[in-house]
Amino acid sequence: MNELFNSFMNGPDENGRFGKFGGRFVSETLMPLILSLEEEYERAKTDDAFWAEMDDLWKHYVGRPSPLYFAERMTDELGGAKIYLKRDELNHTGAHKINNVLGQILLARRMGKTRIIAETGAGQHGVATATVCARFGLKCVVYMGAHDVERQAPNVFRMRLLGAEIVPVTSGRGTLKDAMNDALRDWVTNVDNTFYCIGTAAGPHPYPAMVRDFQSIIGKEVREQLQEHEGDNVLPDTLIAAIGGGSNAIGLFYPFLDDKKVGIIGVEAGGKGVNDDMEHCASLTGGRPGVLHGNRTYLLQDDDGQILEGHSISAGLDYPGIGPEHSWLHDIGRAEYVSITDKEALDAFQFCCTTEGIIPALEPSHALAHVIKIAPTLPKDHIIVMNMCGRGDKDIFTVAKALEFEMEDEE
């Protein structure tokens, strides 16, 4: 393990690296902007007024703290471990994304930026960005893959209602990777007045650390809330979260990284199965290190280093890479990463609906599918905390279509 990291919570280093991952791989045009963002965030981190505004907005605008909910029926049905759901789908806008967006847009305002751009896959980051821009009267442009515009129509409509301009991206497969490519091109062209609000714990330094810091409110709340349920000094035995780029997951994991007795499991999108056809987005399982979107991390790529498209039924997990801190945690063995197929996620989606009356997004349905696998094998005093990072309103048409195909196949 790199000697710089005598604590798991010390990263990244001064070069923006988590071990050999992370860093800053951007054009010369963007480097001054990246450096000024880093300087502004370093100032904000020690500014009580900044955090007072964040805390006020988290409480009165977002609705934090989100509940930590004991899933009693689910626990009884599966047998074994006690299952708690961190219900970030109850946040304003319906997901964890707004935790980070608030922080970044407050920084943008401090930097005098009047135009905000963002990329989005499932649409939740786009909705959160459009929402906060509306709150502060800022121009908002959201890049979204054309394929995702189609399968996430409810969120596209919400963004437009909120005043955002939606730019469908037709390059590649028209998914999250392609949206991020075009957002970066926009940023290079409009550096003077534009702030790029990245939605996941990836991109050039300082984004991975900055997004993690804003999202770590999730894990900080879990530490306090679990003790209200289970007693003083009780920690989870296992944390589980879905991972595309990995912002909701690192937000849950980060405050527990130095608690070595707490097991950590990230769940990638296994798509149609992790195989040579790359019909999945499990970059840690089926990829290797490379550079994409300004940072070095695990990626799905061919022998020539060309990025592969991948596949997931979940628009938010349909990304051929992962945040660099997750790559580092994987390599040093602090966290375990597994994959779940589309079919398993669909089954978990339905199970959550019928046992707890909660309609989950397809992203946390992947995490729930792994909970369903392991909970019955664990003792009854074992505590699992899973991040329910998004609600399923946006996915009901995708799920209905997928289940219709399933029924046709059965016939």
C-alpha positions as CSV (number, residue, x, y, z in Angstrom):
1,M,0.0,0.0,0.0
2,N,1.3,3.5,-0.9
3,E,2.9,5.0,2.2
4,L,1.1,8.3,1.6
5,F,-2.0,6.6,2.7
6,N,-1.5,5.8,6.4
7,S,-5.2,6.3,6.6
8,F,-7.7,5.3,3.9
9,M,-9.3,8.7,4.3
10,N,-6.1,10.7,3.4
11,G,-6.3,10.5,-0.4
12,P,-5.8,11.9,-2.9
13,D,-2.2,13.0,-2.7
14,E,-1.0,16.5,-3.8
15,N,-1.1,15.3,-7.5
16,G,-4.7,14.2,-7.2
17,R,-3.7,10.5,-7.2
18,F,-5.2,7.6,-5.3
19,G,-2.2,5.3,-5.7
20,K,-1.7,5.0,-9.4
21,F,-5.3,6.2,-10.2
22,G,-6.8,9.7,-10.7
23,G,-4.6,12.6,-11.7
24,R,-5.3,15.4,-14.2
25,F,-5.3,14.5,-17.9
26,V,-6.8,17.6,-19.5
27,S,-6.0,20.1,-22.3
28,E,-3.9,23.2,-21.6
29,T,-7.0,25.3,-22.1
30,L,-8.7,23.7,-19.2
31,M,-5.7,23.5,-16.8
32,P,-6.1,27.1,-15.4
33,L,-9.8,26.5,-14.8
34,I,-9.1,23.2,-13.0
35,L,-6.5,24.9,-10.9
36,S,-8.7,27.8,-10.0
37,L,-11.5,25.3,-9.1
38,E,-9.1,23.4,-6.8
39,E,-8.0,26.7,-5.1
40,E,-11.6,27.8,-4.6
41,Y,-12.6,24.4,-3.1
42,E,-9.6,24.4,-0.8
43,R,-10.7,27.8,0.5
44,A,-14.4,26.7,0.8
45,K,-13.4,23.6,2.8
46,T,-12.3,25.8,5.7
47,D,-14.9,28.5,5.3
48,D,-17.6,28.2,8.0
49,A,-19.9,30.4,5.9
50,F,-19.8,28.0,3.0
51,W,-20.7,25.0,5.1
52,A,-23.4,26.9,7.0
53,E,-25.0,27.6,3.6
54,M,-24.6,24.0,2.6
55,D,-26.1,22.7,5.9
56,D,-29.0,25.1,5.6
57,L,-29.8,24.0,2.0
58,W,-29.3,20.3,2.8
59,K,-31.8,20.6,5.6
60,H,-34.4,23.0,4.3
61,Y,-34.2,22.5,0.5
62,V,-33.0,18.9,0.1
63,G,-34.7,17.5,3.2
64,R,-31.7,15.9,4.9
65,P,-31.1,13.9,6.8
66,S,-32.6,11.2,4.7
67,P,-34.0,8.3,6.9
68,L,-32.2,5.1,7.7
69,Y,-35.0,2.6,7.3
70,F,-35.1,-0.9,8.8
71,A,-36.5,-3.1,6.0
72,E,-38.4,-5.5,8.3
73,R,-40.4,-7.4,5.7
74,M,-37.4,-7.8,3.4
75,T,-35.3,-9.0,6.3
76,D,-38.0,-11.6,7.4
77,E,-38.5,-12.7,3.8
78,L,-34.8,-13.3,3.1
79,G,-33.8,-14.6,6.6
80,G,-30.4,-13.9,7.9
81,A,-28.9,-10.4,8.1
82,K,-30.8,-7.3,9.2
83,I,-31.2,-5.0,6.2
84,Y,-31.3,-1.2,6.5
85,L,-31.9,1.1,3.6
86,K,-30.4,4.6,3.5
87,R,-33.2,6.3,1.8
88,D,-31.6,9.0,-0.4
89,E,-34.4,8.5,-2.9
90,L,-36.5,10.7,-0.6
91,N,-34.2,13.7,-1.2
92,H,-35.6,16.6,-3.3
93,T,-35.3,15.5,-6.9
94,G,-35.4,11.8,-6.0
95,A,-31.7,10.8,-5.7
96,H,-28.4,11.5,-4.0
97,K,-27.2,13.7,-6.9
98,I,-28.4,16.9,-5.4
99,N,-26.0,16.5,-2.4
100,N,-23.1,17.2,-4.7
101,V,-24.7,19.6,-7.1
102,L,-25.5,22.1,-4.3
103,G,-21.8,22.2,-3.3
104,Q,-20.5,22.6,-6.9
105,I,-23.0,25.3,-7.8
106,L,-22.2,27.2,-4.6
107,L,-18.6,27.1,-5.7
108,A,-19.5,28.2,-9.2
109,R,-21.3,31.3,-7.7
110,R,-18.2,32.1,-5.6
111,M,-16.1,31.9,-8.9
112,G,-18.5,34.2,-10.7
113,K,-19.7,31.6,-13.2
114,T,-23.1,32.3,-14.7
115,R,-23.5,29.3,-17.0
116,I,-23.6,25.7,-15.7
117,I,-23.2,22.6,-17.9
118,A,-23.6,19.0,-16.9
119,E,-23.7,15.5,-18.3
120,T,-26.3,13.0,-17.3
121,G,-27.2,9.4,-18.0
122,A,-30.3,8.4,-15.9
123,G,-31.2,12.0,-15.8
124,Q,-31.0,12.4,-12.0
125,H,-27.9,14.5,-12.1
126,G,-29.4,16.6,-14.9
127,V,-32.6,17.1,-12.9
128,A,-30.6,18.0,-9.8
129,T,-28.4,20.5,-11.7
130,A,-31.4,22.1,-13.4
131,T,-33.2,22.3,-10.1
132,V,-30.3,24.1,-8.3
133,C,-29.7,26.4,-11.3
134,A,-33.4,27.4,-11.2
135,R,-33.0,28.1,-7.5
136,F,-30.1,30.5,-8.1
137,G,-31.1,31.9,-11.5
138,L,-28.3,30.4,-13.5
139,K,-28.3,29.2,-17.1
140,C,-28.3,25.4,-17.3
141,V,-27.3,23.2,-20.3
142,V,-27.4,19.4,-19.9
143,Y,-25.7,17.0,-22.2
144,M,-27.5,13.6,-22.5
145,G,-27.0,10.7,-24.8
146,A,-29.8,10.4,-27.4
147,H,-30.4,6.8,-26.3
148,D,-30.8,8.0,-22.7
149,V,-33.1,10.9,-23.8
150,E,-35.4,8.2,-25.1
151,R,-35.3,5.8,-22.2
152,Q,-35.4,8.5,-19.5
153,A,-38.2,10.6,-21.0
154,P,-39.8,11.6,-17.6
155,N,-36.5,13.1,-16.4
156,V,-36.0,14.9,-19.7
157,F,-39.4,16.5,-19.3
158,R,-38.6,17.5,-15.7
159,M,-35.3,19.2,-16.8
160,R,-37.1,21.2,-19.4
161,L,-39.8,22.2,-16.9
162,L,-37.0,23.5,-14.7
163,G,-35.7,25.7,-17.5
164,A,-32.7,23.6,-18.7
165,E,-31.6,23.3,-22.3
166,I,-31.2,19.6,-23.2
167,V,-28.5,18.7,-25.8
168,P,-29.0,15.1,-27.2
169,V,-25.7,13.5,-28.0
170,T,-25.8,11.2,-31.0
171,S,-22.1,10.1,-31.1
172,G,-21.2,6.6,-30.0
173,R,-24.1,4.7,-28.4
174,G,-25.6,7.9,-27.2
175,T,-25.1,7.2,-23.5
176,L,-23.3,8.7,-20.5
177,K,-19.8,8.4,-21.9
178,D,-20.8,10.3,-25.0
179,A,-22.6,13.0,-23.0
180,M,-19.5,13.6,-20.9
181,N,-17.3,13.8,-24.0
182,D,-19.5,16.6,-25.4
183,A,-19.8,18.4,-22.1
184,L,-16.0,18.5,-21.9
185,R,-15.8,20.0,-25.5
186,D,-18.3,22.7,-24.4
187,W,-16.2,23.5,-21.4
188,V,-13.1,23.9,-23.5
189,T,-15.0,26.3,-25.8
190,N,-16.6,28.4,-23.0
191,V,-14.1,28.6,-20.2
192,D,-14.8,32.2,-19.2
193,N,-18.3,32.0,-18.0
194,T,-19.0,28.3,-17.7
195,F,-18.7,25.9,-14.8
196,Y,-18.8,22.1,-15.5
197,C,-20.8,20.4,-12.8
198,I,-19.7,16.7,-12.9
199,G,-22.2,14.3,-11.5
200,T,-19.9,11.4,-10.4
201,A,-16.7,10.8,-8.5
202,A,-14.6,10.8,-11.6
203,G,-13.0,13.3,-14.0
204,P,-9.8,15.3,-13.5
205,H,-8.7,16.3,-10.0
206,P,-10.2,17.8,-7.9
207,Y,-13.6,16.4,-9.0
208,P,-13.3,12.9,-7.6
209,A,-12.4,14.1,-4.1
210,M,-14.7,17.1,-4.2
211,V,-17.7,15.0,-5.3
212,R,-16.8,12.4,-2.6
213,D,-16.6,15.0,0.1
214,F,-20.0,16.5,-0.8
215,Q,-21.6,13.0,-1.0
216,S,-20.0,11.8,2.3
217,I,-23.0,13.4,4.1
218,I,-24.6,10.0,3.3
219,G,-22.2,7.9,5.3
220,K,-21.8,10.5,8.1
221,E,-25.6,10.3,8.7
222,V,-25.6,6.5,8.6
223,R,-23.0,6.4,11.4
224,E,-25.2,8.5,13.7
225,Q,-28.6,7.0,12.6
226,L,-27.5,3.4,13.1
227,Q,-26.7,4.0,16.7
228,E,-30.2,5.3,17.2
229,H,-31.5,2.0,15.9
230,E,-28.9,-0.4,17.3
231,G,-27.2,1.3,20.3
232,D,-24.1,3.3,21.0
233,N,-20.9,2.5,19.1
234,V,-22.6,0.0,16.7
235,L,-21.3,0.1,13.2
236,P,-22.6,-1.7,10.1
237,D,-21.1,-5.1,9.3
238,T,-21.5,-4.6,5.6
239,L,-22.1,-1.6,3.4
240,I,-23.5,-2.1,-0.1
241,A,-24.0,0.4,-3.0
242,A,-24.4,0.4,-6.7
243,I,-21.6,1.8,-8.8
244,G,-21.4,3.4,-12.2
245,G,-18.9,6.2,-11.7
246,G,-19.5,5.7,-8.0
247,S,-20.6,8.9,-6.3
248,N,-23.4,7.4,-4.2
249,A,-21.1,4.5,-3.2
250,I,-18.1,6.5,-2.2
251,G,-20.5,8.9,-0.3
252,L,-21.6,5.9,1.8
253,F,-18.2,4.2,2.1
254,Y,-15.8,7.1,2.8
255,P,-16.7,7.8,6.4
256,F,-16.2,4.1,7.2
257,L,-12.9,3.4,5.3
258,D,-10.8,3.5,8.4
259,D,-13.2,1.1,10.3
260,K,-11.6,-2.1,9.1
261,K,-14.3,-4.3,10.6
262,V,-16.9,-2.8,8.2
263,G,-17.1,-4.7,5.0
264,I,-17.6,-2.7,1.8
265,I,-19.1,-4.0,-1.4
266,G,-19.6,-2.0,-4.6
267,V,-22.0,-3.5,-7.2
268,E,-21.3,-2.9,-10.9
269,A,-23.7,-3.4,-13.8
270,G,-23.2,-6.9,-15.2
271,G,-25.6,-6.2,-18.1
272,K,-26.2,-9.4,-20.0
273,G,-23.3,-11.1,-18.3
274,V,-19.6,-10.4,-17.8
275,N,-18.0,-12.0,-20.9
276,D,-15.9,-11.2,-23.9
277,D,-18.8,-9.6,-25.7
278,M,-18.7,-6.6,-23.3
279,E,-22.4,-6.6,-22.9
280,H,-21.9,-5.1,-19.4
281,C,-20.4,-2.1,-17.7
282,A,-18.4,-4.0,-15.0
283,S,-15.0,-2.2,-15.5
284,L,-13.4,-3.6,-12.4
285,T,-14.4,-7.1,-13.3
286,G,-13.8,-7.0,-17.0
287,G,-11.6,-4.0,-17.7
288,R,-8.1,-2.7,-17.1
289,P,-6.5,0.7,-16.3
290,G,-6.5,3.5,-18.8
291,V,-7.2,7.2,-19.2
292,L,-10.7,8.6,-19.9
293,H,-12.4,11.9,-19.1
294,G,-9.4,13.4,-17.4
295,N,-8.4,10.6,-15.0
296,R,-6.6,7.2,-14.9
297,T,-8.9,4.4,-13.8
298,Y,-10.3,1.0,-14.7
299,L,-12.0,1.1,-18.1
300,L,-13.6,-1.2,-20.6
301,Q,-11.2,-1.1,-23.6
302,D,-9.9,-3.1,-26.5
303,D,-6.3,-4.2,-27.1
304,D,-5.6,-0.9,-28.8
305,G,-6.9,1.2,-25.8
306,Q,-10.1,2.2,-27.6
307,I,-13.0,2.6,-25.1
308,L,-15.7,0.0,-25.6
309,E,-19.4,0.9,-25.3
310,G,-20.7,-1.6,-22.8
311,H,-24.3,-2.2,-21.8
312,S,-26.6,-1.8,-18.8
313,I,-30.4,-1.7,-18.5
314,S,-29.7,1.1,-16.0
315,A,-28.8,4.4,-17.7
316,G,-27.0,5.6,-14.6
317,L,-24.7,2.6,-14.5
318,D,-24.1,2.6,-18.3
319,Y,-20.6,3.9,-18.2
320,P,-17.4,2.1,-19.3
321,G,-15.3,3.3,-16.3
322,I,-15.4,3.9,-12.6
323,G,-14.2,6.6,-10.2
324,P,-10.4,6.5,-9.5
325,E,-10.9,6.1,-5.7
326,H,-12.9,2.9,-6.3
327,S,-10.1,1.6,-8.5
328,W,-7.6,2.2,-5.7
329,L,-9.8,0.6,-3.1
330,H,-10.2,-2.4,-5.4
331,D,-6.5,-2.8,-5.9
332,I,-5.5,-2.5,-2.3
333,G,-8.4,-4.8,-1.2
334,R,-10.2,-2.4,1.1
335,A,-13.5,-2.9,-0.9
336,E,-14.9,-5.8,-2.8
337,Y,-16.6,-5.2,-6.2
338,V,-19.1,-7.6,-7.7
339,S,-21.4,-7.5,-10.7
340,I,-25.2,-8.0,-11.1
341,T,-27.0,-8.7,-14.4
342,D,-30.0,-6.9,-15.8
343,K,-32.2,-9.8,-15.0
344,E,-31.1,-9.9,-11.4
345,A,-31.6,-6.2,-11.0
346,L,-35.2,-6.5,-12.5
347,D,-36.0,-9.3,-10.1
348,A,-34.7,-7.2,-7.1
349,F,-36.7,-4.2,-8.4
350,Q,-39.9,-6.2,-8.2
351,F,-39.0,-7.7,-4.8
352,C,-38.5,-4.3,-3.3
353,C,-41.8,-3.1,-4.6
354,T,-43.8,-6.0,-3.2
355,T,-42.0,-6.4,0.2
356,E,-41.5,-2.8,1.3
357,G,-43.7,-0.7,-0.9
358,I,-40.7,1.2,-2.2
359,I,-40.2,1.5,-6.0
360,P,-36.4,1.7,-6.4
361,A,-34.5,3.1,-9.4
362,L,-32.7,0.5,-11.5
363,E,-29.3,1.7,-10.1
364,P,-29.9,0.7,-6.5
365,S,-31.8,-2.4,-7.7
366,H,-28.4,-3.8,-8.6
367,A,-27.2,-3.3,-5.1
368,L,-30.4,-4.8,-3.7
369,A,-29.9,-7.9,-5.9
370,H,-26.6,-8.5,-4.2
371,V,-28.2,-8.0,-0.8
372,I,-30.7,-10.7,-1.8
373,K,-27.9,-13.0,-2.6
374,I,-25.9,-12.6,0.6
375,A,-28.4,-11.8,3.3
376,P,-29.7,-15.4,3.7
377,T,-26.1,-16.6,4.2
378,L,-25.4,-14.3,7.1
379,P,-26.3,-14.5,10.8
380,K,-29.3,-12.6,12.1
381,D,-27.2,-10.1,14.1
382,H,-25.3,-9.1,11.0
383,I,-26.2,-5.6,9.9
384,I,-26.3,-4.6,6.2
385,V,-26.7,-1.0,5.2
386,M,-27.6,-0.5,1.5
387,N,-27.9,2.9,-0.2
388,M,-31.2,3.4,-1.9
389,C,-29.7,6.1,-4.0
390,G,-32.7,6.8,-6.3
391,R,-36.4,6.3,-6.8
392,G,-37.9,4.4,-9.6
393,D,-40.3,6.8,-11.2
394,K,-37.9,7.4,-14.1
395,D,-37.5,3.7,-14.8
396,I,-41.1,2.4,-14.9
397,F,-41.3,2.5,-18.7
398,T,-38.0,0.8,-19.1
399,V,-39.0,-1.9,-16.5
400,A,-42.4,-2.4,-18.1
401,K,-40.8,-2.9,-21.5
402,A,-38.2,-5.3,-20.1
403,L,-40.8,-7.4,-18.2
404,E,-43.0,-7.5,-21.4
405,F,-40.1,-9.0,-23.2
406,E,-39.5,-11.5,-20.4
407,M,-43.1,-12.7,-20.5
408,E,-42.9,-13.0,-24.3
409,D,-39.8,-15.2,-23.9
410,E,-41.5,-17.4,-21.4
411,E,-44.4,-17.9,-23.7
